[in-house]
């Protein structure tokens, strides 16, 4: 069961790995206190667990081709639609 925190918490020194925004929300924490947290950026909605490798948790190591700027986010036309579930 997850426990969603509605108030943003201060980000680590580096901010969001994808867009460098300084505000994150803790979405859930490990069942064993202090082991890991799942964080989400309040601007680009990127989500990661704090125990993931640096290429997912640190801006400097995040792949440059997937980084976003504030202008990229503001200029996005729309959120891509999720295709219908294929059953069969």
Buried (B, 14 or more C-beta within 10 A) or exposed (E): EEEEEEEBEEBBEBBBBBBBBBEBBBBBBEEEEEEBBBBBBBBBEBEBBBEEEEEBBBBEEBEEEEBBEEEEBEEEEEEEEEEEEEEE
